[in-house]
Amino acid sequence: ISDSEVKVRDVIVDENGVWKRLYQSSDKWYEAQEGQQEYFLLLSVGEYDTLAAIENSIVYSAVREYTPVLNNLQYHILVYDHNIF
């Protein structure tokens, strides 16, 4: 849909932080991309609350945050000026 301008990678969010989900994927998918200036993390409210509860720095290092509501569900979009992995 975005002609590869937006790349989406699956992650695991738990009480220990954010992890690469490497099942049927490649570790290389999570490397910084040349020319990419912004990265984002899309979280459900529960995932966001889990990270906030453990005071994970990934929540506080975002340069911007959005909280859209889609289909009556709220999300948190955290935007970074660097690759979080």
ROSE-4610 file (N, C-alpha, C; in Angstrom, 1 decimal, always signed):
// ROSE-4610
residu = [I/I/I/S/S/S/D/D/D/S/S/S/E/E/E/V/V/V/K/K/K/V/V/V/R/R/R/D/D/D/V/V/V/I/I/I/V/V/V/D/D/D/E/E/E/N/N/N/G/G/G/V/V/V/W/W/W/K/K/K/R/R/R/L/L/L/Y/Y/Y/Q/Q/Q/S/S/S/S/S/S/D/D/D/K/K/K/W/W/W/Y/Y/Y/E/E/E/A/A/A/Q/Q/Q/E/E/E/G/G/G/Q/Q/Q/Q/Q/Q/E/E/E/Y/Y/Y/F/F/F/L/L/L/L/L/L/L/L/L/S/S/S/V/V/V/G/G/G/E/E/E/Y/Y/Y/D/D/D/T/T/T/L/L/L/A/A/A/A/A/A/I/I/I/E/E/E/N/N/N/S/S/S/I/I/I/V/V/V/Y/Y/Y/S/S/S/A/A/A/V/V/V/R/R/R/E/E/E/Y/Y/Y/T/T/T/P/P/P/V/V/V/L/L/L/N/N/N/N/N/N/L/L/L/Q/Q/Q/Y/Y/Y/H/H/H/I/I/I/L/L/L/V/V/V/Y/Y/Y/D/D/D/H/H/H/N/N/N/I/I/I/F/F/F]
num = [1/1/1/2/2/2/3/3/3/4/4/4/5/5/5/6/6/6/7/7/7/8/8/8/9/9/9/10/10/10/11/11/11/12/12/12/13/13/13/14/14/14/15/15/15/16/16/16/17/17/17/18/18/18/19/19/19/20/20/20/21/21/21/22/22/22/23/23/23/24/24/24/25/25/25/26/26/26/27/27/27/28/28/28/29/29/29/30/30/30/31/31/31/32/32/32/33/33/33/34/34/34/35/35/35/36/36/36/37/37/37/38/38/38/39/39/39/40/40/40/41/41/41/42/42/42/43/43/43/44/44/44/45/45/45/46/46/46/47/47/47/48/48/48/49/49/49/50/50/50/51/51/51/52/52/52/53/53/53/54/54/54/55/55/55/56/56/56/57/57/57/58/58/58/59/59/59/60/60/60/61/61/61/62/62/62/63/63/63/64/64/64/65/65/65/66/66/66/67/67/67/68/68/68/69/69/69/70/70/70/71/71/71/72/72/72/73/73/73/74/74/74/75/75/75/76/76/76/77/77/77/78/78/78/79/79/79/80/80/80/81/81/81/82/82/82/83/83/83/84/84/84/85/85/85]
x = [+0.8/+0.0/+0.9/+2.0/+2.8/+4.0/+4.1/+5.2/+6.5/+6.4/+7.6/+8.1/+7.3/+7.8/+7.5/+6.6/+6.4/+6.6/+7.5/+7.8/+7.4/+6.7/+6.1/+6.8/+7.2/+7.8/+7.1/+6.9/+6.2/+7.1/+6.6/+7.4/+6.6/+7.3/+6.7/+6.8/+5.7/+5.7/+5.3/+6.1/+5.8/+6.4/+6.3/+6.8/+8.3/+9.0/+10.5/+10.9/+9.9/+10.2/+9.7/+10.4/+10.0/+11.1/+10.6/+11.6/+11.2/+12.3/+12.1/+11.3/+10.3/+9.6/+10.3/+11.1/+11.9/+11.3/+10.2/+9.5/+9.1/+9.6/+9.3/+9.7/+10.8/+11.3/+12.8/+13.4/+14.9/+15.3/+16.4/+17.0/+17.4/+17.7/+18.1/+16.9/+15.7/+14.5/+14.5/+15.1/+15.1/+16.2/+17.1/+18.3/+17.8/+18.6/+18.4/+18.4/+17.5/+17.4/+18.1/+18.9/+19.6/+18.6/+18.8/+17.9/+16.7/+16.4/+15.2/+15.5/+14.6/+14.8/+13.9/+12.8/+11.8/+11.4/+11.2/+10.7/+9.5/+8.6/+7.5/+7.1/+6.5/+6.0/+4.5/+3.7/+2.2/+1.9/+1.3/+1.0/-0.5/-1.1/-2.4/-2.3/-3.4/-3.4/-2.7/-3.1/-2.5/-1.0/-0.5/+1.0/+1.6/+1.1/+1.6/+1.6/+0.5/+0.5/+1.5/+1.7/+2.8/+4.1/+4.5/+5.8/+5.9/+4.8/+4.8/+5.0/+4.3/+4.4/+5.8/+6.6/+8.0/+8.9/+8.4/+9.1/+10.2/+9.8/+10.7/+11.0/+12.3/+12.8/+12.2/+11.8/+11.3/+10.0/+9.3/+8.0/+8.4/+9.5/+9.9/+10.9/+11.4/+12.4/+11.8/+10.5/+9.8/+9.9/+10.0/+10.0/+8.6/+7.7/+6.3/+5.4/+4.2/+3.3/+1.9/+1.2/-0.2/-1.1/-2.3/-3.2/-4.5/-4.5/-5.7/-6.7/-7.9/-9.0/-9.4/-9.3/-9.7/-10.7/-11.9/-12.9/-13.2/-13.3/-13.6/-12.5/-11.3/-10.1/-9.0/-8.5/-7.4/-6.1/-5.1/-3.8/-2.8/-1.6/-0.5/+0.5/+0.8/+1.9/+3.0/+4.1/+5.3/+6.3/+6.7/+7.6/+9.0/+10.0/+11.4/+12.3/+13.4/+14.3/+15.5/+15.3/+16.3/+15.6/+16.4/+15.9/+15.9/+14.8/+14.7/+15.4/+15.9/+16.6/+18.1]
y = [-1.2/+0.0/+1.3/+1.2/+2.4/+2.4/+1.4/+1.2/+1.1/+0.4/+0.1/+1.3/+2.4/+3.6/+3.4/+2.5/+2.2/+0.7/+0.3/-1.1/-1.4/-2.5/-2.9/-4.2/-4.2/-5.4/-5.7/-7.0/-7.5/-7.5/-7.1/-7.1/-7.8/-8.1/-8.7/-7.6/-7.3/-6.4/-7.2/-7.1/-7.8/-7.0/-7.6/-6.9/-6.7/-7.3/-7.1/-6.1/-5.6/-4.6/-4.9/-4.4/-4.7/-5.5/-6.6/-7.6/-7.8/-8.1/-8.5/-9.8/-9.9/-11.2/-11.9/-12.8/-13.4/-14.7/-15.1/-16.2/-15.9/-16.7/-16.5/-15.1/-14.6/-13.3/-13.3/-12.2/-12.1/-11.0/-11.3/-10.3/-9.0/-9.2/-8.0/-7.1/-7.6/-6.7/-5.6/-5.8/-4.8/-3.9/-4.0/-3.1/-1.7/-0.7/+0.7/+0.7/+1.4/+1.5/+2.8/+2.6/+3.8/+4.8/+6.1/+7.2/+7.3/+6.4/+6.4/+7.4/+8.4/+9.4/+9.2/+8.5/+8.2/+6.8/+6.3/+5.0/+5.1/+4.1/+4.3/+2.9/+3.0/+1.8/+2.0/+1.1/+1.1/+0.2/+0.7/-0.1/+0.0/-1.1/-1.1/-0.4/+0.0/+0.6/-0.3/-1.6/-2.6/-2.7/-2.7/-2.8/-1.5/-0.4/+0.9/+0.9/+0.5/+0.5/-0.4/-1.6/-2.5/-1.9/-1.2/-0.5/+0.6/+1.4/+2.5/+2.0/+0.9/+0.4/+0.0/-0.5/-0.9/+0.3/+1.4/+2.7/+2.4/+1.7/+1.4/+2.7/+2.9/+4.1/+4.3/+3.2/+3.3/+4.2/+4.2/+5.1/+6.5/+6.9/+8.2/+8.8/+8.0/+8.5/+8.8/+8.7/+9.1/+10.6/+11.0/+12.5/+13.0/+12.1/+12.5/+11.3/+11.6/+10.5/+10.9/+10.0/+10.2/+9.1/+9.4/+8.5/+8.4/+7.8/+7.8/+6.7/+6.9/+5.9/+5.4/+4.1/+3.4/+2.3/+2.3/+1.3/+1.2/+2.4/+2.4/+1.9/+1.7/+1.2/+2.3/+2.6/+3.6/+2.9/+3.6/+3.1/+4.2/+3.8/+4.8/+4.6/+5.7/+5.6/+6.5/+5.8/+6.5/+6.7/+7.9/+8.2/+8.5/+7.9/+8.0/+8.6/+9.2/+9.7/+8.8/+7.6/+6.5/+5.1/+4.1/+2.8/+2.3/+1.8/+1.4/+0.1/-0.6/-1.9/-1.6]
z = [+0.0/+0.0/+0.0/+0.7/+0.8/-0.1/-1.0/-2.0/-1.2/-0.1/+0.8/+1.5/+1.5/+2.3/+3.8/+4.2/+5.6/+5.7/+6.6/+6.8/+8.2/+8.4/+9.6/+10.1/+11.4/+12.0/+13.2/+13.5/+14.6/+15.8/+17.0/+18.2/+19.3/+20.4/+21.6/+22.7/+23.4/+24.5/+25.7/+26.7/+28.0/+29.2/+30.3/+31.6/+31.6/+30.6/+30.5/+29.4/+28.6/+27.6/+26.3/+25.2/+23.8/+23.2/+22.5/+21.9/+20.4/+19.7/+18.3/+18.3/+17.4/+17.2/+16.0/+16.3/+15.2/+14.6/+15.0/+14.4/+13.0/+12.1/+10.6/+10.2/+10.7/+10.3/+10.3/+10.1/+10.1/+11.0/+11.7/+12.6/+11.8/+10.6/+9.7/+9.5/+9.6/+9.4/+10.5/+11.6/+12.7/+12.8/+11.8/+11.7/+11.3/+11.6/+11.1/+9.6/+9.0/+7.5/+7.1/+6.1/+5.5/+5.0/+5.4/+5.0/+5.8/+6.7/+7.5/+8.7/+8.8/+9.9/+11.1/+10.9/+12.0/+12.0/+13.2/+13.5/+14.4/+14.4/+15.3/+15.9/+17.1/+17.8/+18.0/+17.5/+17.7/+18.8/+19.9/+21.1/+21.4/+21.9/+22.5/+23.8/+24.4/+25.7/+26.8/+26.7/+27.6/+27.5/+26.3/+26.1/+26.6/+26.3/+26.7/+28.3/+28.9/+30.4/+31.0/+30.3/+30.8/+30.8/+29.7/+29.6/+30.6/+30.7/+31.7/+33.1/+33.4/+34.8/+35.2/+34.2/+34.6/+34.3/+34.0/+33.7/+32.6/+31.6/+30.4/+29.7/+29.4/+28.8/+27.4/+26.8/+25.4/+25.4/+26.5/+26.5/+26.6/+27.3/+27.5/+26.5/+25.7/+24.7/+23.4/+23.2/+22.0/+21.8/+20.6/+20.3/+20.1/+19.7/+19.6/+20.0/+20.4/+20.8/+20.3/+19.8/+19.3/+20.0/+20.3/+20.9/+20.1/+18.9/+18.1/+18.6/+18.2/+18.5/+17.2/+17.0/+15.7/+16.1/+15.5/+15.8/+17.3/+17.9/+19.3/+20.2/+19.7/+20.5/+20.4/+21.6/+21.7/+21.5/+20.9/+20.7/+21.1/+21.2/+21.4/+20.3/+19.6/+18.6/+19.1/+19.3/+19.8/+18.6/+18.3/+17.2/+17.8/+17.1/+17.5/+16.4/+16.8/+15.8/+15.6/+16.1/+16.0/+16.1/+15.6/+15.7/+17.1/+17.6/+19.0/+19.3/+18.3/+18.5/+18.2]
